[in-house]
Amino acid sequence: MFASIRRARADIALMGTLLPAAERLAQADGIPEPGAEHLLLAALDLSDGVAKRALGAVGGDADALRAALTQGHDDALRAIGVQADDVAIGAAIPAPVKPSGPLRAQGSMQEAFQRAVQVAKDDGRTLGSGHLLLAVIEPEHGTVARALTRLGIDRTDPVSYTHLRAHETDSYLVC
């Protein structure tokens, strides 16, 4: 009983760090509601380091992922005949505001977060960045899948690394 209470407290503490970070990342991009890509970027900064190591093991990092996400957005605009002007876009993005009230998120983030919580629960472990990484990269299509492809990363590679790393260290994720 106490173990489940400790896990719940740890999960709540992580959410208190992770979700506002995802919201700030979205606002910095001029997006009012964070998506799965913002959840992943926030997870890469978590102190457990599992997601960061897994992405690094396949040749990626947060900066490269951010660049691939930006390029993907630019490509999507060009596909409909809009030329992205970074200076004009930067000037039009409203200044970030301190989040207040309930978190509003895109469906992609909500679904990824729910998957991550379920994976952690199935593990009987506290929610960690490895769970978040697994959940965010699971869909075959979407912003994150396209960004990983753009980076030349097979989206199944981080899954394999995360599993291996967890078994090796007996921490955060055992599947």
N, C-alpha and C positions, 0 to 999 in steps of 0.2 A: 504494500500500500504506500509506504513512504517513498519507495523508488519511483512509483508513478507520479507522486506529487512533486518530487525533485525534478523529474523529466519535464513535467508541465511547467514548472517555474523556469527552468532553463529555456524551454521553447518560447515562453512569453518574453523572457529577457532578449532572446535572439530576435524575435519579431519586433521588439521595441527598437532595435538597431537596424535591422534589415529593411523593414517596410518604409520607414522615413527616408532611408538612404536611396531606395529605389524611386521614391517620389521626388527627391531632390534631383536625381539623375534625369528623370523625365522632364522636370521643369527646366533644367539647364538646356535640354534639347528643344524646349518650346512646346512640349507635349503635356497637356493637362493631367492625363491619367497614365501611370506607368504600365508598361507591357512586360512580357516575359524577358525581353532583352535587358530591361532595367533591373529586373530581379536577378538575372544572371550577373550583370556587372556589379551589383551590390554584393552578391554572394562571393564574388572573386576577392572582395576586400575583407571578408570575415576572417577572424583570427585563427580558426582551425586550419586554414590553408589547404584543405583537401581539394576543393574545386580549382584553386590556383595551380596547385601541383599537377593535377590531372590535365588541365588545359596546357600547361607548360610542357608536359611530357609528350604532347603531340604537336608541339611547335607553335602554340598560341600564347597570347597574353592579353591582358585587359586593353592595352593600347591598340594592339592589332585588331581586336574584336570591335572596339569603338570605331576604328577607321573602316572596317568592313561593313558595319552597320550604317555608317554615314554614306558610304559608297552605294550601298543598297538602296537607301532612300533617294539619293541623287539619281540612280539608274531608273527607279520607278517614276520619278518626276519626268525625266527625259523621255521615257516610254510614252508618256501622254503629251509630249510636246512642250514641257516646261523646263527651262534652263535654270538650274539652281545658282543663285548668286549668294555666296556665303556672307558677304558684307551686308547685303540687304536683309538676308534672313536673320543674321545676328542682330541687326538694328531693330527688327520687328519682334524679336522674342521678348516677351515681357520679363521684367526682373522677377526672379524667384521670390515667392512669398512663403512665409512660415506656414507649414501645413496646419490646418485647424479642422476639427470635426473628423468624421469618419473617413478613412482612406477610400478613395475611389480609384479603381484600377481597371484596366482593359481585361477582357475575358481571358486573353492569353496568360496574363499574370495570375489571375484568380485560379485558373485551371492548373497551372504549373505549381502554384503554391499548395493547392489541395493535394496534388500528386506527391509532392515532397513530404508533406505532413503524413500521408498514408504510408510512404516508404519508411519513414522514420518510425512510425508507430508499429509497422510490421517487424522492424528490426528490434523494437523494444529499446531504442536508443533516443537520445535527444536529437532534435533537428540540427543538421549541420550543412555546411556548404556542399558536401558531396551529394546529399539528398537533393538539394536544390539543383545542382548541376544535372543529375540524372533526370529530374522532372522536366527541366527546361529544354534539354536536348532530345527528349523522347519524340515529340512530333516530327514527322517526316517533312512537313511543309511549314512555312512561316518565316518570320524575320530572322530568328536565330539560326534556323536550318540553312537559310540562304547565306547568312554571314559566315557560318562555318565552312560551307562549300566554297565561298569566295576566298577563304583563307587556305583552302586545300586540305581541310581537316575532315576526315570521315567521322561523322557525328557519333559513330559507335566506338571510336577509339577512347574518348574520355570515360565512357562507361567501363570498358575493360580495365583501364588504368585505375579508376576509382575503386573497382572491386579488388584488384590486386593489392593496391596500397592499403585498403582497409584490412584485408586478411593478413597482410604483412605486419601491420602495426596493431591489429586488434582494436582499432578505434574508429569511431564515427559511422562506419557503414559495413555491414556484413550481410551479404546476400546469398 
